[in-house]
Amino acid sequence: MVQESFILPASSSKPTQHPEFWFCDGSVVLVVRDTMFLVHKTILARHSIIFRDMFSLPQPLSGEDCLPPSPSKPKGYDEDETVLDGYPVVHLYDSPEDMASLLYALYDGPKFGDNDRDDFRVVSGILRLASKYMIDSLRCAALSHLSKAWPSTLKGWDAREEVLGDCYSFTEEPRFYPNPVEVITLAREVNAPSLLPSAFYDLSRYALSDIFEHSQCGGESEFGPERCGLHALSLADTQKLVLGREGAHCAVTALIRSLATEARSNPAHVHTRDAHAHHVGPHAPPSRGFAARTRGHRRAESGGRCAAPAACWRDVCELVDLATQHYLFDRERGAADPLYVAEELALLKGAGGESCGDPGASVGGSGGTLDEDGESGTCRACARSFEVWAKKERERLWRAIPSWFRLD
């Protein structure tokens, strides 16, 4: 059932006509706070069972019903009137902006944008009222559109992040997407749980000051007006957020440990791994190892074995040290984003040992160089194995997100 959390008080000022939704051949006046809409019963009733039932009720008569209506200039309005200039009046306690967005979608068809903050204000209004008045087609269209920015699949999440490009830092520029607090509040209000995992995960990447101070800034802030005046999280959702942030932090730690464990279990590295056993905890799970996961690639490229076991093992140990320092100790970029960490670790040791993007902004950059014996820092077979490992780890992490935030 839709939560009625947006019951707005009636306006004390005299309502004014909406500049566009005041049709001369309209048949009902919707009074929404301080705005009046003269629209068509048939349009509303065709799409909404709530309006259909509402209009099926007997309408009160007025002594002025015999007079021809004057839609361009209605007579004086009283908030207790049920008929205005010959038109039945329906009082609705919604946002006038939301109602205008809904009417645009009903009359002209839904026209959504690119899921930025301005688009979210329009789409959220449509979704809110489409849910309240049971307009299923618009509700489904709005949810489908929002799911592109707040997806339920890892593939959708990666596509979403590509839109952001390099705008990763939350404290330098206002974000492209709306604040996830707004998305969580909307999802709770309209019963759209599919939006929650990605919204909570995105919010967990914010600094705590941004999460808990945005609703108390009282106006402008250094982060822009979109950080102010937002709905605060409920106590239950705040608890979920705290638990989820802890889960994400533990996932980053486990991810780095898993990286060392995978390489340590590689039979090709057995003669070098004992010297670096301190990288892996005593309870690390057994694994098949990098080389075993890409046996086909290694046979084709290096005769069925790691091309440079000593160099590969040294490179992995160096990467573990760098990742530990960068993500766990220094808490630098990506420290609260295990999906990003897994992808970045694979990129650093990707095919050919080259990293995508700016190596200076990452945790290292030693892959692909030659050591004193002329061996590559990471052979191609092991580099491909890093990619396979990262893909599987990211899929596992994505499936775990609902449990981190207690959403399952």
N, C-alpha and C positions, 0 to 999 in steps of 0.2 A: 504494500500500500504506500502511496506517495505521502511523504511527510509534509504537513502544512506548516513549514517553518518560515515562510515568507508572507505572513499576513500583515499587510501594511495598513496603517491607520488612514482613515478618510481625511482628505485634505479640507481645510477650512475655507480655502479660496474658491471662487466661482470657477467651475470647469470650463475649459476652452476647447474649441474644436481642433481635432488633429488636422494638420494642413493637407494631408493626402487622403486619409481614410474618412472622408465625409462625402459619401456618394449621394447624388441627387435622387437616385432611385433606390436608396437603401430602405431597409424595413425594420431595423432595430437600432437603438442607441445603447452602446456600451459605455458606461461611465466608469473609468478606471482612475481612481484618485482625482487628479485635477485635469484629466483629459477625457474628451468625449469622442467616440468613434461611431459614425453612422454607416453601418455595413449591412450585409444581406444575411437574413436568417438562413436562407437556403444554402449558402456557402458554408456557414458554420455548422449547420445541422448535417450536411453531407459528410463532413470529415470527423465530427465529434459526437459521440453518443451522449455526452454530458449536455452539450448545447441542444441536441435533438430533444432530449427529455425536458430540458428547461423550457424550450419554446412550445412544447406540446401542452404545457399547463395553461389553463384559462387566463387570458390577459384582462386586467381591469380596464373598464371603460372610462372615458373622460367626456365631459360636456363639450369639449372642443373637437371631438372626433369627426364631426361633420364638416369641419373646416379643412380646406386643402392645406397640406403641409408646406412649409417654406424651408426646405433643407439648407438653403444658403445662409439663412439668418434665423436661427431658432429663437423662440421667445425666452423670457426669463426662466431661469432654472432654480428649482428648489430641491434640496437633497432628498426630500421625502416624496418627491413626485415619482409616479410610476409611468406617466406618459409625458412626453416632451414634444410639443408642437405636433401632436398626432401620432408620434412614434412611441412604441413601448420602450421603457427604460430598464436596463439590467445593470445593477451595480456589481462590479467585480473588484476584489481586493488584491490586485496584482500590481506589478510595476508597469507603468505606461510604456516604458521602453521595451520591456519584454512582450507586451501585447502588440506593439507596432511590429516587432520582429516576427511574431507569430503570424500576423495578418499579411505581411509581405510574403512569407513562405506559403501561405494558403492561396493568395491571389496570384502571385507571380511564380510560384515554385521555389523550393529552397535553393539559394545561391550562396554556398559557403566559400570561405577564403582559404588561407594557408595555415590556419591553426595558430596564428599569432595572438597577442593579447586582445587586440580589437575584435578579431574574428571570434574569439572565445566569448566575449561579452554578448555577441549576437546569438551564437549557437547555444550558449547556456540558457539564454532567455527562451529560445524556441524549445529546447529540451525540457525546461522546467514546466512551461505551460502545456506542451504536447503531452507530457506525462500527467499533469493535473487534469486536463480535459479529455484524456484518453484519445488522442489523435495518433494512432499507432504508426501510420506511415511516416509522419514527421519525426516521431520519437526514434524509429529505427534509422532514419536517414541521419539524424543528428548524432546518434551514438556511433554509427559507422564512420562518420567524419571525425569525431573526437578520438576514435580508436587509432587513427593514423598517428596522432601525437602521443596517445597514451595506450600503446598496443598491449596485446596479451601474448605476443610471440616474440622470440628473440630476433627473428628476421625483421619484424616490424620495428623493434627497438633500434636495431642498427640503422635502418632507413631513417628513423627519427633523428638519431644522433648525427647523421650525415648532413642534415639540414643546418645543424648548429655550426658545422665546420670547426674552426679553431676557437669559437666563442665559448670556451669551457669555463673560464673563471667567472664565478657568480658575483664577485665583488668589483669587477672592473666596469662592466656595462650591464644595463638592464637586459634581462634574458629575452630571447625571442618568444618562447612559450610562456603562457601565464604561470603565475605562482602555483605550485602543486597544492598548496593549502586550499585554493579556490576549487581545484578539481576534486579534491577529496570531499570538500563540503558539498559540492554539486552531486557527486556520486552517491553520497549518503542520502541526500534529499530526494533524488529521483530513482533510488534503488538500482544503481548501475555498478555492481561490484566488479565488473570486468575492467573498469578504469583504475581500480584501487592499487593493484600491485606496482604498476609502473609509476603512478603518482607518488606512492610512498617511497619507492626506490629513488626517484628523482629528488624528493624532498630530503632524503637522508644524506644527499651529497651537499646540501647547503650547510653553511656555518650555523652554529647554534644561535648566534646573535641575529642572523638574518631570519631564522625561523621564529624566534620568540619575541623579537623586538619590532617586527614589521607592523603589528597591530597596535603598537603603543607609541608610534612615532608622531602621531597627532598632526599629520600633514606631510609636508615635503621631507624627503630624506636624501642622503647622499646616493642611495640606490635608485632614486626615481620614484614618481608618484605611484607606480604600480605596486610598490612594496607597502603602501600605507592603506589603511582602511579595509583590510582583508578580514575575512571571518577567521576567528581563532579556532584552532583544533579543539575538539572535545577532549575531556580528560581521558576517555578510553582510547581515542586515536593518538593522543600524546604518548600514552604508555606504549602503544604499538610502535610508534616512531622510535622511541628510545630503545626498545628491544630490537627493532630492525637495524638500527645503527650499530648496535653491539654485534648482531649477527653478521653484518657486512664487514666489520673490522676483523672479526674472527675468520671470515672467509678469505680475506687478503692474506692473513698469516698462514692459513692452511694452504693457500695457493702457492705461496713461495716455498713452503715445505714440500708440497707435492712436486714442484719443479725439481728440487734436489733429489727427492726420492726416485723419481722416474729415471733420472740420469744415473743415479747410484746403482740402480738395479740392472743397468745395461751390461750384459756379459762382456761386451768389448771393453768396458772401462774398469773391470774387476781389479786389475793390477794397480790402478791409481786411486781407487775410491777410498781406501782405508785411511789415507793421509788427510782426507777431507770429510771424515765421518761426522765432524762437529756440526756440519750444516743441517743434519737431519736429526730430529728428536728420537728418543729411544722407542717410541710407539708408532713410528711411521709405518703405514700399511705396505704390504708387498705389492709389486707391480711388474708388468711385463717389460717395461723399459721403452725408451725411445726407438732403439734399433728394431726391436721385435715388432713394433707397430707399423713400420714401413718397410717390411722385408722385401716387397716387390721393387720398391724404388732403389734399395741398396743393391739388389742383384743387378739391376740394369745399369747402375751408375758407378758402383764401386766393388763389384765382384762378390756381393753378399756379406760384406763386413764394413764396419765404420772405417772411413779412409784415414782418419787421424785421431785415434782414441785418446791419446794423451792430451792433445790440443783441445779436443771437444770437451773432455772432462774438466780441464782447467778453465775453459770458457764458461761452462755451466756454473762452476763454483764461484767464478768472478761475478757472474750475473746474479747469483743468489745473494752474495755480499752486497752488491749495489742495490738490489731491490729491497733488501732488508733495511739498509740505511735510508733509502729514499722514501719508501712507503711506511715503514713501521717506526723508525726513529725520527726522521725529519718531518713526516706527515706532509709530504709535498703533493704536487698535483696528482690526482687520481687515488689518493690514499683511502678515500671513502667509497671508491667505485671499483669493486672487484671485477666487474665485467670489463672495464677499461684496463685494469691491471693485467688480466689474462691476455687480452688482445695485444697490449704493449709488449709484454714479455715475448710473445710469438714474433712480433714485428722486429724486435731487436735481434732475434736469431732466426729470421725468416730465410726464405730461399736465397742462397748465395751469401748469407750472413749479413744482409743489408737491412736497415730499418727504414720504414716509411716515415715521412715527416721529418721534423727537426730533431736530430739525435741529441742536441744540446738540451732539449726540453724533456728528454726521457731519462731513464735510469742508467744508461750506459752508452755503449757504442763501440765495443771492442770486437764484435763479431766480424768475420770476414777478412781479418788481417792475417799476415803470415808470421809464424814464429821463427825462431832462429834456425830451425831445421827445415824451413820452407813449407811447413804444413799450414793449411788453412785453419783459422781459429775455430770454425765449425764446418764440418763436411756437409755436403749437400743432402745426404741421407738423413743426418741428424737434424739439419735445419728443417727439412720437411716434417720430421717427426715432431718438432716443436709445434708446428702449425696444427698437426692432427691433435696433439695433446691440448693445445689451447682451445680448439673448436669444441672438443668434448667437455673440457672444464667449463667453458662458458655456457654450454647447454645445461650442464648439471647445476651451475649457479643460478641460471634463470628459473629452472624448475623449483629451486629452493627459496626464491624470494617470498612467495606467499607465507611460507612457514616462518621466515625471519620476522615478518610483521604480524604474525598471528592472524592471517587472513583466510586460512584454509579451514 
